[in-house]
Amino acid sequence: MTEEYFDEMRKFGHEDDMRYRMLMRGVKNLLEQRKREKSKLLKAIQHRHRKKDLRADKWS
């Protein structure tokens, strides 16, 4: 979450329900972003570990 997001959240009072809604929305977005980054990383790792089509050649 960016500093702008926290600045907007700080404008709301502690008793305001919108403050908590914004906080929960920000945490949800942060978790979704981490999940997307993790899935990209896992795909890259799986791509590296794929076995290439190995074929035997003649001995020299």
Secondary structure, 3 states (H helix, E strand, C coil): CCHHHHHHHHHCCCCCHHHHHHHHHHHHHHHHHHHHHHHHHHHHHHHHHCCCCCCCCCCC
